[in-house]
Amino acid sequence: MLTCKDFLRELNDYLDETCDPALRQELKRHINECPNCWVVLDTSKKTLKVYKGMEPQEVPSGVHERLMAAVQKRIAAKGHQCGVHAPKSPDD
């Protein structure tokens, strides 16, 4: 029997319809029996439908720069915790 954690691990393949047919049946059974996973699936499908209907938008340069700086800071912090160093940015 699948757990909610199993369902979440397989969610992308389920949505892309690329998982094994037997696994897909097990996932369907779990979704029908688990209201929480049903909500996750339903919300994910609706979100994908909204985004697929939108035109791509450029991220303003200031926002992009702040985002990349935050990501690099987070990577550096995690790398420091693990004894690994973050890769340098192309501007260094």
Buried (B, 14 or more C-beta within 10 A) or exposed (E): EBEEEBBEEBBEBBEEEEBEEEBBEBBEEBBEEBEEBBEBBEEBEEEEEEEEEEEEEEEEEEEEEEEEEEEBEEBBEEEEEEEEEBEEEEEE
